Amino acid sequence: MPPLPRLALSVIGDEIGPSLDEMISFAHEHGLKRLDMRTVEGRNLLGMKKEEVIAISRKLEKAGLTVPAFVSPMFKWQAPGKSTAGGKVDFAFDPKSCPAENIADHAMEVAVILGAPHMRIFSYLRYPGFQPKDLGRLSKDVGKLHSLAHHFDITLQIENESVCNIGSIAELANFFATVPWLPMGGDEEIEEIEAEDIREPPQRYVRPLVDIANAWSLGEPPKDSEIATLAPLTTAIHLKDRNLEARRTVPLGDGDVPWPAELERLLSGVRAPEVLASIETHCPQNGREATARSIDGLRRIAKEVGIEIV
C-alpha cells in the first residue's frame, strides 16, 4: 500500500484569539509555518479595505508565516430571491458590507494579497428546494469568482456547513457527482458530466473542503461511497472534534469522532501528495489552549495512523 498523503498543518488564526499579535505569537510558540486567515479583531477580511489586508499580509510575512487559505464567507448569505429559516449563523457576512464595488473581485484580491492558494466558499444559506445547479445560476458572482480562480491559480474550496445548502458530506458528494464544473464568468450554463469523467480534470479550481466533524455533528457520518466520490478531488480538510452527547465542539482528539479511522479512510483515496489540514478549533471559551490541545491531538492521531505532518 502506498504511503498516505502528508498533512500540511495550518490553524485558522482567529481560533487562537482575535488579534494578529496573538495569532503570530501562538504560531511561533508551537512551531507553525502557516495560518489560515478569516477575521482580525472580529472583522472579516472580506469586509476590509485593500490597504488593511496588505498591512496584515506584510506583518505575517515579516513573522515568517504563510497563508495557505483565505477562509472567506463567500456565499454564506441568503441566495438571491430565496428565503431562509433564519437563526444564528457563525461568522455570518452581509455582502453589503464589502468595501468594493464587486464582492467577487474583492474576495479574489484579498486572497492574492495574502498569497493564499486556497479560498473557502459556501453554498448559500439553506433554503427549500435547493438544486446543485443553483450555485452557479443564482448569481453571476459565482461564475466571476470561478473565472478569477482560473486566472490567479487559486482553488475554491466548498465546505459542508450545516446552515448552508451543502451541509452534509452526502450533500457535498452529491454536488460533485452531479455538477463537477461551475460556469465561467457567470453567463454559461453548467455542464452535466458523468461522475466517472471528473476524476482527472486537467486543472480543477473548485474542490470539496471536507469537514468530517460537521457531518458527525449532524448525526450523518460519511459513507464509504461518499468518501470515494470526494477523496480523489480533495486537497484540503478542516479538523475539529465533537462531544456528540453534549452537542458541543471539543479539542481534536478529545471527542467522539473516530479520527484515526476517518483520516485513514479519506486519505487512502486522495490523489494529491499533500493535503492542507486546517485546525478549526471552535472552542471560543478558551481558544488558545484548545487549539494547542488540538495540535497535540492531531500529532498523536497522525502518528497512530502513520501520516507525516509538515
C-alpha positions, 0 to 999 in steps of 0.5 A, a space after each residue: 500500500 502506498 504511503 498516505 498523503 502528508 498533512 500540511 498543518 495550518 490553524 485558522 488564526 482567529 481560533 487562537 484569539 482575535 488579534 494578529 499579535 496573538 495569532 503570530 505569537 501562538 504560531 511561533 510558540 508551537 512551531 507553525 509555518 502557516 495560518 489560515 486567515 478569516 477575521 482580525 479583531 472580529 472583522 472579516 477580511 472580506 469586509 476590509 479595505 485593500 490597504 488593511 489586508 496588505 498591512 496584515 499580509 506584510 506583518 505575517 510575512 515579516 513573522 515568517 508565516 504563510 497563508 495557505 487559505 483565505 477562509 472567506 464567507 463567500 456565499 454564506 448569505 441568503 441566495 438571491 430571491 430565496 428565503 431562509 429559516 433564519 437563526 444564528 449563523 457563525 461568522 455570518 457576512 452581509 455582502 453589503 458590507 464589502 468595501 468594493 464595488 464587486 464582492 467577487 473581485 474583492 474576495 479574489 484580491 484579498 486572497 492574492 494579497 495574502 498569497 493564499 492558494 486556497 479560498 473557502 466558499 459556501 453554498 448559500 444559506 439553506 433554503 427549500 428546494 435547493 438544486 446543485 445547479 443553483 450555485 452557479 445560476 443564482 448569481 453571476 458572482 459565482 461564475 466571476 469568482 470561478 473565472 478569477 480562480 482560473 486566472 490567479 491559480 487559486 482553488 475554491 474550496 466548498 465546505 459542508 456547513 450545516 446552515 448552508 445548502 451543502 451541509 452534509 458530506 452526502 450533500 457535498 458528494 452529491 454536488 460533485 457527482 452531479 455538477 463537477 464544473 461551475 460556469 465561467 464568468 457567470 453567463 454559461 450554463 453548467 455542464 452535466 458530466 458523468 461522475 466517472 469523467 471528473 476524476 482527472 480534470 486537467 486543472 480543477 479550481 473548485 474542490 470539496 473542503 471536507 469537514 468530517 466533524 460537521 457531518 458527525 455533528 449532524 448525526 450523518 457520518 460519511 459513507 464509504 461511497 461518499 468518501 470515494 466520490 470526494 477523496 480523489 478531488 480533495 486537497 484540503 480538510 478542516 479538523 475539529 472534534 465533537 462531544 456528540 452527547 453534549 452537542 458541543 465542539 471539543 479539542 481534536 482528539 478529545 471527542 467522539 469522532 473516530 479520527 484515526 479511522 476517518 483520516 485513514 479512510 479519506 486519505 487512502 483515496 486522495 490523489 494529491 501528495 499533500 493535503 492542507 489540514 486546517 485546525 478549526 478549533 471552535 472552542 471560543 471559551 478558551 481558544 488558545 489552549 484548545 487549539 494547542 490541545 488540538 495540535 497535540 491531538 492531531 500529532 498523536 492521531 497522525 502518528 497512530 495512523 502513520 501520516 507525516 505532518 509538515 
